[in-house]
Amino acid sequence: MELNKILSGLEGLKVRGSLETKIKQVESDSRNIEKDSLFVAIRGFDTDGNDYIMSAIEKGAIAVMVQEGTDTKMLKQIPEDIVVIIAKDTRYALAICACNFYKNPSKKFKLIGITGTKGKTTTSYMIKEILEKSGKKVGLIGTIATYIGDRKVEENSRTTPESIKLQKLFSDMQKAECDVVVMEVSSQSLKLNRVTGSDFDIGIFTNFSEDHISPKEHPDMQDYFNSKLKLFDMCSKGVILNADDVYTVKAKRMINNEEIITYGIDNGCDFLAKDITITNSYVDFKVRLQDRNERVKTCIPGRFSIYNSLAAIAACTKIGCSVENIKEGLEEVRVPGRSELVDNDKELTIMIDYAHSPESLERIIKAVKTYTRGRVIVVFGCGGDRDTSKRAIMGEISGREADFTVITSDNPRTENPEKIVKQIEEGTKKTNGKYKCIVDRRNAIKYAISMANKLDIIVLAGKGHETYQEINGTNNDFDERKIIKEILNQK
């Protein structure tokens, strides 16, 4: 594709060289550069793309894009036969270039974006399941994995990929004839222009609470909130909001969208859940669909599961799914590592959940307490090389809220797991909660299972969909589902 077509829509560019240059690849990672590429230098938090310009040229880049303010000495080092483009914001420019290079694939299918502090993953899987029951081919991009139809393309390390990778995925999904693509949209991806240029039809706002406040993410809650709201000005067919979230009233005033649809439990809204039943294996409720009160069931327990279901119902109703498809999809959906119940012939209730922050841990424990007749037994640890301040806080939460806590390892990474466990224990000691420290996570799970009866629930928190444990730079096999079955088979 000619360079001028790739740069279409970008204003204020300064160019040295021919815009008729033929480009075969657009890339921001110098390691992936191939012959006849455009290399876009991004200033990241830890690395500066400018440092890799010469490496990219050596690998075959014939055009380079840099940001305004780049050192002129550096620019003079770039050979004269290399096209140089200076842009106001290379992250924004990369996103537009990616859309152009892949011929704006998101315009060729329906695109649903989901943002919010919690619930994005579960809601995306619910929507995918309902749409597939409706006979549609669905692409999914999110925290756990990327799917094209039934095929898992890859497991993911971040919620929303970089713009060039995102548009490549969209292109692959369009070529595979996906009717709808559902994706989780993180606040970081909105702030850093990863989804800029994407043609969203529907946007969903699940909820909003404190998270991701750090020098490398958002400096404060206002920046975090404003970043999320950017999604809704990109949606052409409507916005779906949680009517029970305190930030919704504020969001309504700030969103520039003609159609706003609401859902909830406590406040008047378009999709209101009533007559709710919550058990340790499912929730069901009534909601008005096509002028009738329909009873809907999903086998993901917890009050928050009702909110996620309502968001999925609102989106799929907007797309035109039938009541039957909605009910069938919600009842059959399973989400890896999100309130995931592990089937077993011992009739024990064992749940795997990704909760790995103070808020999410407290949320899952309080949720299961509302419907568990016996004890709540929590097994959890904290990841190494991460925020140390939350360790004692999480220990105190579990000690206060759970009936019994087994403190153990998560992904210790390069830290000493015993040290992490002791830091968690400092918080648990502040409570009257019963607990035991077992550093080895497999033995911790085994201990929890040995003490549980049929009325209890065991919550394995922190690892969720992960099937490994990271220790000193190595990902060791650690699938909690398999480990549970192995332990139970030994009983």
N, C-alpha and C positions, 0 to 999 in steps of 0.2 A: 504494500500500500504506500502511496506517495505521502511524504512527510506533511505536506500542507493539508491533506485530508485527516491525518491523525491529529493535527493541531486545531482542527475546525472548532470554533466556538470559544477559543481562548483569546482573550484580549490583552493588549499591552505587552506583547512578546517582543523581545529584541533578538534578532537572528543574524548569525554569521554563517553564510553558506547557502546552498540551494535548497529551496523547499520542495523541489521536485525529486529529491533523493528518495529512492525506493527502500522502504523499511520492511524487514521480515519478522521483527520481534520487538515488543516494548517490554522493558524490564527495569526493576529498581534494585535488584540483588545482583551484584557483579558476578557472583558465583554461577549464575544461571545464563550469563550472556553467551549468545551464539553469533555467528557471522551476520553482518548487516543489521545490527540491532540499534534501537534507540535506548540509551541508558539514562534514566531519570535519577538524579542524585538527591536523596532525601536526607534531611538533617534529623536524625532520630534522637532518642533520649540518651543512648549509650554510644552510638556510632554516627559518623558523618559520612554520607554518601560521597561527598567531595574527595574523601581520602581514597576512594576506589575508582576514580575516573580513569586513571592511566591503566589500571588493571583491566577495566572494562574494554578500553580501546585495544589493548593487547589481545583480548579474547575475541574481538571482532565488531565492537560497537563502532558505527560510522556516524552517529549523531549523539550528542550529549546535551541534557537539559540540566541547568543549575538554577539556583534561586538568586533573586536580587540581593546584592550585598556580598556575593562571593568574591573572594580576594582576586584582584586583577592579575597578580603574579601567577596565580594558579591557572587562570584563563589563558594567559600567554604561553603556558607550557603545553597546552593542547595543540596538536599538529594542525596546520592550516587546512588539510584535506578533510578534517572532521567538522561536521556541522555543529555549531554551538547555539543553543537556545537559552535565553534568560527569561525566567518566569517569575511573577510576583510570589506565587506559592506553589512549590513543586508537588506537594501532596494533592492539592486541588487539581493541578494540571495533569498529574498522573492518572487521576480518576477519569477525567474527561478524555484523555488520550486512550485509556483502556476501553471506554465505551465506544469511541470511534473506531479503534483498531478491530474490535470484535463486532462491529456493525450494530451496536445497541440491541443486544439480544433480549433484554428485559422488556422491550416494547412488543415482543412477539409471544408473550404468555402473560398470565395474570400473576402479579407479584404481591405477596402478603408479608409485611414486615411486623415483627413483634418486638417491642421494647418494654422495659420495666425492670425493677430491681430483682424480683423473683417471678417464677412461673413461666418464663419464656420457653424453656425446653419442653415442659409438659404440654403447654398449649400448642406448640408447633407439632408435636407428635399426634395430639388429638385431631388437629385440623387435617393433617396428612391422612390419618386413618379414615376420617369421614369422607374426605374427597375421593379416596380410593374406593370406598364403598359405593360412591356415586359414579364409578367407572372412569375417573380421571387419572391421568399419569401425573405423578407429583415429584418434584424435586424438593429436597430439604437441606438446608445449611444451618448448622448450629453448634452448640457447645460440645455435643457428644460426637457427631459424625456428619458427613455429607452423603446424601442418597440421591440417586437418579432412579426413580421408580423403586423396585425392590433391591436394586444393586447398591451395596455400600461402596462408595468411591474411596473414602478414607476416613480414619478417625481424626478428630481435630484437637489442636492444642489451644486455639483461641475461638471465641464465639463467632466473630465476623472476620473473614480473611481480608488481606490487603486488596486494594481496588483492582489491581491487574489480575490477581488470582480469582477474585470474585467474578469479574467479567468473563474470564476464561471458563469458569464453572457455568455461568449463565449460558454461554455459547454452547457448551457441551449439552446442557439441559435442553436448549432450544433444538439442537440437532437430533436429540433423542425424542423429540416431539412431546415434551412435558407440557401439559395444559396449564398447570399452576406450580409456582415455586413458593415455598414457605421458608422464611428465614428469620433467625434471631438477629436483632440489630442492637449491638452494644452501644453504650454511650460513648465509648472511646472511638468506635468506628464512625459515629456521627461527627464527633469533634475533630477527628483526623481525616475526614473526607473520604473514608473507604467506600461509602455507598453513594457518594455524589454522582449524579448523572443517571442513577438507576431509576427506572420508571415504576414506582410503587402504585398499586391500585388501592390497597387497604392497609391501614396502620392500626396496630393494637397496643394499648397502654395498659399493662397488667396491674401495676402498683408502683409506689415510690417510697423508698426509705433510705437511710444513710448507708452508704457503701462506696467503695472505690474512691475514697478521699485520700489522696497522697500526692506527693510532688510529681510523680510520673503519670497520674491519672487526672483527677479533678482537684483544684485547690480548695473548693468549698461546695456546699450543697447547691447553691444557686447555679454554679457552672455545670454541675452534674445534671440538674433539672433542665436547664436551658439546652444542654446537649441532646437530651432525649427528645425534647419537643421539636427538634429540627426534622425528625422523621415525618411528622404530621403535615408539614407544609409541602412534602414531596408526594403526598397521596392524592390520586386523582378521583377515586371513587368513594372515599369516606374514611372516617376515623372511629375506632371503637374504644370506649373508655370505661374503666371501673368506677361506677357511681359511688362506691363505698370508700374509695380512697380519698383522703383529705386534700390531696393535691389536684383532684379532678376539677374542682371549681376554678382553681387558679389556671389549670391547663386550658379549660374551655375559653377563658378570656384571652389567652395568648395564641391559640391555634387558629390559623387562617384557613378554615375548611368549611365548605357549605353543609356537609352532612356529618353529624356527630351522632353515633349510636351508643347507648349506655347499657350496662349490665350490672347486677348486684344482688344483694340479699337483704340489706337493711334499708335502703333508700329507693324511692320511686325511680323506675328506669324502664327501658324498652324490653329488656330480658331479665325478669325478676324471678328468682328461685323461691319457691314456697313449699311448705309441707315436707321438710327436709328430714332424712334419716341418715345417720352416720354410724357405721359399724367398723370393726377392725379389718374388714376385707372389702368394703365397698361404701359408696354413698349413693343415695337416690333422692330425687326432688322433682317437683312439678314446675314447669315453665310453659308460658303461652307460646305456641308455635302454630302459625297458620290458623289463628282464631280458635284454637282449642288448647286446653290445659293438658299437656303431655307429661307423663312420668318418664324421667330419664335416669339411667343408672350408669355408673362407671366404677370399675374395680380398682380405683386408686383412692384409698381412704383419706379422710381429713377435710376440714371445712375449706381449705385453700383449693382443694380439688374441684369444689363447686364453682369457684370463681374461674378457674382455668377452663372448665367445661362450658361455662356461659360465654366466655370470650370466643371459644371455638364455635359454639352454636351461632353466635352473632355473625362471625366471619363467614361460616359456611351457608347460613341463610342468605346472606348478601350475595353469595356466588350462585345460589339457586339450588342447593342440595335439598333433598326431600326429608321429611320428618323421619321416615323409616331409616334412611341412610345415616342421619344424625344419631339416632338412638343406637343403631347397630354398631357404628364406629366407636362411640364413646364406651359402650359396654365391652368391646373387644380390645381397646387400645392398651398397650403396655409400654412403659417408658423405662429404659435401662437406668437404674440407680436413682430414680425419683419415686420415693415411697413404694419401692418395688418389693412385693411380697414374694418370698421364696417358697415354692410348693415343696411339701415334704410329707412323708407317710407317718410321721410321728405326731401330726396335728399340732405342731408348735407354730406360733405366729412369729416369723422372723422377717424383719424389714431392712432393706438396704437403702440408704439415703445419702445423697451427696452433701448434706449439711456440713459445712466446714468453716463457718463463721459464727460468732456469738449469737447473732440474730437468727440465723437459720437453724442452729442447734436448739435454741430455746423454742423456736416456732414448731419444729417437728416433735419435740418432747411434749409440749403443751397440747398439740393436736392429737397425739395418740392417747394422752391421758383422758381425753374427753370420752373415748369409747372403749378403753381397755378395762376389763373387769378385774384383772389381776394386777401384777406389778409391771412397771416400766423399767426394763433393764437396758442400760445404754452402754455401748462399747464405742469408744472414740479416742482419737489422738489428735495431734496437731502437726502440720507439715514443717519440716526443717527448712532453714534458709528463708523463712517468711516472717511476717509480723510476730514478734515474740510477746507483745503486750496483750494479745488476745488469749494467750494460753491459760493464765490464771483465771481470766474472766469466764472462759468456757468451762473450766473445772468447777467454778462456783455455780454456774448455771446448771450443770448436770447434777451437782451435789444437792442443789436446792430443789430441782424439779423432778428428777428421776427417783425411783425407789431404790435403785442400786446402779452404781457406775463402775465399769471396768475401764481404767485408764491404760492406754496402750499406745503403740506407734501408729503413725499414718504413713507418710512418705518422709522418712528422716533426712533424705538427701545427704548432705555432707556433715550434718550435725550428729552428735551423740544422742541416740534415742532415749537413753536413761535420763539424760539431762532434761530433755523435753518433757518426759513423763513427770519428773519432779517439779517442773515449773507449772504444769497443769495441776498437780496435786496441791500446790500451795493455795490455789483457789478453792479446791474441794474441801480442804481442811477448815475453811471459814464457815462451812455449813454443818448441819447435823446429819448430812446424807451418808449412807453406807457406801463404801467403795473398796476396790482392790486394785493395786497396780500390777499389771502383767505386761512387760515390755514387748514380748513376742506377740504379734497380732493374732496369729493362728491359735496360739494357746489361750489368748484372751477370749476369742470367739468360742473356743471349746469350753472354757470355764463358764461363760454365760449360758451356753446351751445346757450344760450339766445342772445348772441351778434352776432352770425354767420349767414351768408346768404349762398345761394347755390354756390356762386363763391369762398367763403373762404375755407380754410382747417384748421381743428383743430388737432393739434398734442398733444396727451397725452403721454408724455415722462417719462421714468424711470422704470415703473413697468412691461411693456411688457406682458409676458406670466403668470406672477404671479396672483394668484386669492385671495390674502390675503394682509393685511396690518399689519406689525409687530409693536405692541405697548407694551412696558414694558414686553417683553418675551412671549406675546400671539399673535398668528396669527389670526387676525379677518377677517372674510369673506369680500373680496373686489375684485370682478370681474368687471373690468371696462366695459366689454361688457354688462353685465346685468344692470349695473348702467346707462349706456347710454340709453338702451332701456326703463328703468323705467322713466328716465327724459323725454325722447321724448314722451312717452305715456301720460305724464301729460300735455304736451303742447296743 
